[in-house]
Amino acid sequence: MIVLVVNCGSSSLKYQLMDMKNDNVYDLLAKGLVERIGMEEGHLKHTPTGRDSFELTCPIPDHTAGIKYVLEALVDPDHGVLKSLEDIEAVGHRVLHGGDKLYRSTLITPEVVDQITVCCDLGPLHNPANLMGIDAVTKNLPTVPQVAVFDTAFHQTMPDYNYIYGIPYEYYEKYRIRRYGFHGTSHKYVSQRGAEFAGVDLNNSKIITCHLGNGSSIAAVENGKCVMTSMGLTPLEGLLMGTRCGTIDPMVMCYLMDKEGLTSQEMNNIMNKKSGLLGISGISSDCRDCGDAATAGNPRAKLALKKLSHDIIQTIGAYVAEMNGVDLIVFTGGIGENNGHIRRRVCDNLGYLGVKFDAEANDCRGIERMISAADSKVKVAIIPTNEELMIARDTMNIVNSLNE
């Protein structure tokens, strides 16, 4: 089945076209990125597998136009990979927030669109863009089935005592305020692939997955199901991130709002866009830039990286306690896959678990690799994430079930 995977942001969209043979066997036919949608000059970069990229700069007023340019690139005689758009059998969308009603990947219907719309309050930066992508595909490929794959879905197996907050229960009943968690598609993929790669029985396992990037989260996965994750109602809770503060005393917000005369939106902007690595270092939200500055002796950059590392260490420790043990720890995401310094810092503090770290194996970037010694009581692995494969897999299986 040929599946187009779409991931829409507010002014961009990423895509991959995959020929799915089965859950684990597929061909990547093409991938690309459309940027600066709605701006004066938009840009498309389309890369057919094994061939040179094609780039186009022109006005791209909205996502409908962006999808149209993508589809034209896919069937272009020179750089296309399809004979006809009729070859596309399904489209899978990454959708950030499904709330507690959309708790698994699902065929997109008007009712599902309505529920995604309801969740825009919970995912104000992402859900509206995801809806624009769905609408754009509907206009360009009106007869092709579409599937929504939710970032929150994998975490819906959390027990109630882990997702409930200690505020009056009426706010959960009225507004569904609870922990949802994010990066679920990534956590699901790397826990499954990590277990396979490390020789661990997924159905009898305790795995901690660390998705570390500009946005970071950690999940406790027991017997293949999430029992706890670090992000909450929104992606702000949990670890220190690129520009997000992570978990803080809630009174910090009230105190700053009173002292600085800030509105709730201004406080939101500080916590989401001016904090994290950027806020502490004063240099950059990028871990690589902070690393360079720390190496050059910048004390605030050093502090930011120590804070990030110890947030990871403390969360792993909490999740070991949650599951009463751990068999495998997995690193993924831009930092997790590529930053050996952060991985080493974390693993050096896990000796109490019986982790034996292989520093030589750790000297790598972006590949599947065991970085624990052969006699380590707890296995540690790098597993590059593949959210697009998970979206394509779910899309294929749901669309196939319609024809059974």
C-alpha positions in Angstrom: 0.0 0.0 0.0 1.4 3.4 -1.0 0.9 5.8 2.0 1.6 9.5 2.1 2.6 10.6 5.6 1.9 14.3 6.4 3.1 16.3 9.4 1.8 19.8 9.4 3.1 22.8 11.4 1.6 26.3 11.4 3.8 27.4 8.4 5.3 24.2 7.2 4.6 20.6 6.3 6.9 17.5 6.2 6.0 14.5 4.2 7.1 11.0 3.3 5.8 8.7 0.6 6.1 5.1 1.6 5.3 1.8 -0.2 4.2 -0.4 2.7 4.7 -4.1 2.0 3.8 -5.1 5.6 4.4 -3.7 9.1 8.2 -3.9 8.9 9.0 -4.0 5.2 8.6 -0.9 3.1 10.3 1.3 0.5 10.7 5.0 1.1 9.9 6.5 -2.3 10.3 10.2 -1.5 10.4 12.8 1.3 10.2 16.5 1.5 9.5 19.7 3.3 7.4 22.7 2.5 8.4 25.8 4.5 7.3 29.5 4.8 3.6 28.7 4.0 1.6 31.9 4.0 4.7 34.1 3.7 5.9 36.1 0.7 8.1 33.4 -0.7 7.4 29.7 0.1 9.9 26.9 -0.4 9.5 23.2 -1.3 12.3 20.7 -1.1 11.4 17.3 -2.6 13.8 14.4 -2.5 13.1 11.2 -4.4 15.0 8.3 -2.9 18.3 7.8 -4.6 18.1 10.9 -6.7 18.9 14.6 -6.5 16.5 16.9 -4.6 14.2 19.2 -6.5 13.6 22.7 -5.0 10.9 25.3 -5.7 10.6 28.8 -4.4 7.2 30.5 -5.0 4.3 32.0 -3.1 2.5 29.2 -1.1 -0.5 31.0 0.4 -1.9 28.1 2.5 -1.6 24.4 3.3 -4.0 23.5 0.4 -1.5 25.1 -2.0 1.4 23.4 -0.2 -0.2 19.9 -0.6 -1.0 20.7 -4.2 2.7 21.4 -4.9 3.7 18.2 -3.0 1.4 16.1 -5.1 2.6 17.7 -8.3 6.2 16.9 -7.3 5.3 13.3 -6.7 3.9 12.8 -10.2 6.3 15.1 -12.1 7.9 13.4 -15.1 11.5 14.5 -14.1 11.6 14.2 -10.3 8.3 12.3 -9.5 8.0 8.8 -8.2 4.4 8.0 -9.1 2.6 7.6 -12.5 -0.6 9.0 -11.1 -2.1 10.4 -7.9 -4.4 7.5 -8.0 -1.5 5.4 -6.8 -1.8 7.0 -3.4 -4.0 4.6 -1.4 -4.1 6.3 2.0 -2.8 9.4 3.8 -1.7 9.3 7.4 -1.5 12.5 9.5 0.4 13.2 12.7 -2.0 14.9 15.0 -0.7 16.3 18.3 -3.6 16.1 20.7 -6.6 13.6 20.8 -7.7 14.3 24.3 -9.1 11.3 26.2 -11.7 10.4 23.5 -9.4 9.9 20.6 -7.2 7.4 22.4 -6.0 5.4 19.3 -5.2 6.0 15.7 -8.4 6.3 13.8 -10.0 6.8 10.4 -10.7 10.5 9.8 -14.4 11.3 9.6 -16.3 14.6 10.2 -16.9 13.5 13.8 -13.2 12.9 14.3 -12.4 16.3 12.8 -14.9 17.9 15.3 -13.1 16.2 18.2 -9.7 17.3 17.0 -11.1 20.8 16.8 -12.3 20.5 20.4 -8.7 19.6 21.4 -7.3 22.8 19.9 -7.6 24.4 23.4 -5.2 21.7 24.6 -2.8 21.9 21.6 -3.2 25.5 20.3 0.1 25.5 18.4 -0.3 22.1 16.7 -3.9 20.9 16.4 -5.0 23.9 14.2 -2.1 23.2 11.8 -2.9 19.5 11.8 -6.5 20.3 10.8 -5.2 22.5 8.0 -3.3 19.5 6.7 -6.3 17.3 6.9 -8.5 19.9 5.1 -5.8 20.4 2.4 -5.6 16.7 1.6 -9.4 16.4 1.5 -9.5 19.2 -1.1 -6.7 17.7 -3.2 -7.4 14.0 -2.7 -11.1 13.9 -1.8 -11.6 10.1 -2.3 -8.5 8.9 -0.5 -9.0 7.6 3.1 -7.1 9.5 5.8 -6.0 8.4 9.2 -5.1 10.4 12.3 -2.3 9.2 14.4 -2.1 11.0 17.8 0.9 12.0 19.8 -1.1 11.4 22.9 -2.5 7.9 22.0 0.3 5.7 23.3 0.1 7.2 26.7 -3.6 6.5 27.2 -2.8 3.3 29.0 -1.5 5.2 32.0 -3.4 4.3 35.3 -5.6 7.0 36.7 -3.3 7.7 39.6 -0.6 8.7 37.2 -2.7 10.9 34.9 -4.8 12.7 37.5 -3.6 16.1 39.0 -4.0 17.1 42.6 -6.5 19.8 41.9 -10.3 19.8 42.6 -11.7 16.8 40.7 -14.4 18.9 39.2 -11.8 20.5 36.8 -11.1 17.1 35.4 -14.8 16.4 35.0 -15.5 19.8 33.4 -12.3 20.4 31.3 -10.6 17.0 31.2 -7.5 18.5 32.8 -5.1 15.6 33.3 -1.8 14.3 32.1 -1.8 13.3 28.5 1.8 13.1 27.4 3.3 13.6 24.0 5.9 12.1 21.6 3.7 8.9 21.9 4.4 7.7 18.4 8.1 8.0 19.0 8.0 6.3 22.4 5.9 3.4 20.9 8.3 2.9 18.0 11.5 3.0 20.0 10.2 0.8 22.8 9.1 -1.9 20.3 12.3 -1.6 18.1 14.5 -1.2 21.1 13.2 -4.4 22.7 13.7 -6.3 19.4 17.2 -4.8 18.9 18.3 -5.6 22.5 16.8 -9.0 22.6 14.2 -8.2 25.3 10.7 -9.7 25.3 8.5 -6.7 24.9 5.5 -8.4 26.5 7.6 -9.2 29.6 9.7 -6.1 29.9 10.3 -2.8 31.8 11.6 -0.2 29.4 12.4 3.5 29.8 12.4 5.5 26.6 14.1 8.9 26.5 13.0 11.1 23.6 15.4 14.0 23.9 15.4 17.0 21.5 14.3 20.5 21.4 11.2 19.1 23.1 12.0 16.2 25.4 10.0 13.5 27.3 10.6 10.2 29.0 8.2 7.3 29.2 7.9 4.2 31.4 6.8 1.3 29.3 5.8 -1.9 31.0 5.0 -5.0 28.9 4.7 -2.8 25.9 2.3 -0.3 27.4 3.0 3.2 28.8 2.4 3.5 32.5 3.9 7.0 33.0 5.3 9.9 31.0 6.9 13.2 31.8 4.9 15.6 29.7 1.5 16.6 31.0 -1.7 18.4 29.9 0.6 20.2 27.5 4.2 19.6 26.3 5.5 22.1 28.9 5.7 19.7 31.9 8.7 17.5 32.6 12.3 17.9 31.6 14.1 21.1 30.8 13.9 21.6 27.0 15.2 23.9 24.3 12.9 26.9 25.2 10.5 25.3 27.7 11.0 25.5 31.4 9.8 22.0 32.3 8.4 21.2 35.7 8.5 24.2 38.1 6.7 25.2 41.3 3.4 26.6 40.0 3.7 29.5 42.4 6.6 30.8 40.3 4.1 31.8 37.7 1.8 33.7 40.2 4.8 35.3 41.8 6.3 36.6 38.5 2.9 37.7 37.2 2.4 39.8 40.3 6.0 41.2 40.3 6.3 41.9 36.6 2.6 42.7 35.9 2.4 39.9 33.3 -0.7 38.6 31.6 -1.3 34.9 31.4 -0.3 34.9 27.7 2.9 36.7 28.5 3.7 34.2 31.2 2.9 31.4 28.8 5.3 32.9 26.3 8.1 33.1 28.9 7.6 29.5 29.9 7.3 28.0 26.4 9.6 30.2 24.3 12.1 32.0 26.6 13.0 29.4 29.2 14.8 26.0 29.1 18.4 25.8 27.7 17.9 29.3 26.2 16.7 30.8 29.4 19.5 29.4 31.6 22.4 29.7 29.2 21.3 33.1 27.6 23.0 31.7 24.5 20.8 29.3 22.5 18.0 26.7 22.7 20.3 24.3 20.7 22.1 21.7 22.8 25.0 21.8 20.4 25.5 25.6 20.8 25.3 25.2 24.6 27.9 22.4 24.4 30.3 24.5 22.4 29.9 27.4 24.9 30.3 25.1 27.9 33.5 23.7 26.3 34.7 27.3 26.0 34.1 27.8 29.7 30.7 29.6 29.8 29.3 28.9 33.3 25.7 29.4 32.4 25.9 27.0 29.4 27.5 24.4 31.8 24.7 24.9 34.3 22.0 24.5 31.6 23.5 21.2 30.4 23.9 19.9 34.0 20.3 20.8 34.7 19.1 18.9 31.6 21.3 15.9 32.4 20.0 15.7 36.0 16.4 16.1 35.0 16.9 13.0 32.8 18.7 11.2 35.6 16.0 12.0 38.2 13.1 11.0 35.9 14.8 7.7 35.0 15.2 7.0 38.7 11.5 7.8 39.4 10.4 5.5 36.6 12.6 2.6 37.8 10.8 3.0 41.1 7.4 3.2 39.3 8.0 -0.1 37.5 10.1 -1.7 40.3 13.0 -2.2 38.0 14.1 -1.7 34.4 15.5 -4.0 31.7 16.3 -1.5 28.9 16.9 2.2 28.6 16.6 3.7 25.1 17.9 7.1 23.9 16.3 8.7 20.8 15.5 12.1 19.3 17.9 14.7 18.1 19.9 14.9 21.4 19.4 11.3 22.4 20.6 10.0 19.1 23.5 12.4 18.5 24.8 13.7 21.8 27.2 11.2 23.3 28.2 13.7 26.1 24.6 13.8 27.5 24.2 10.0 27.2 27.5 9.5 29.1 26.5 12.0 31.8 23.2 10.2 32.4 24.6 6.7 32.3 27.5 7.6 34.7 24.8 8.2 37.3 23.0 4.9 36.8 25.7 2.6 38.3 23.3 1.8 41.2 21.1 0.0 38.7 24.0 -2.1 37.4 24.4 -0.1 34.2 27.9 -0.7 32.8 28.5 2.0 30.2 30.6 1.3 27.0 32.3 4.6 26.3 33.8 3.4 23.0 30.4 2.2 21.7 28.9 5.5 22.7 31.2 7.4 20.3 28.6 7.4 17.5 25.7 9.5 16.1 22.3 8.6 14.7 22.7 4.8 14.5 21.2 1.8 16.3 23.7 0.7 18.8 24.0 -0.9 22.2 26.0 1.4 24.5 26.0 -0.8 27.6 28.6 -3.5 28.2 27.8 -7.1 27.5 27.6 -7.9 31.2 25.5 -4.8 32.2 22.5 -5.7 34.3 20.5 -3.1 32.5 20.8 -2.7 28.7 21.2 0.7 27.2 20.6 1.4 23.5 20.4 4.2 20.9 17.4 3.7 18.6 16.8 6.5 16.0 13.1 7.2 16.0 10.9 6.6 13.0 7.6 8.2 13.7 6.7 8.2 9.9 6.9 4.4 9.8 4.6 4.2 12.8 2.1 6.5 11.1 2.3 4.7 7.8 1.9 1.3 9.6 -1.2 2.4 11.5 -2.6 4.0 8.4 -2.1 0.8 6.3 -3.6 -1.4 9.0 -6.7 0.8 9.5 -7.4 1.2 5.8 -6.9 -2.5 5.2 -9.4 -3.3 7.9 -12.0 -1.3 6.0 -11.8 -3.8 3.1 -12.0 -7.0 5.3 
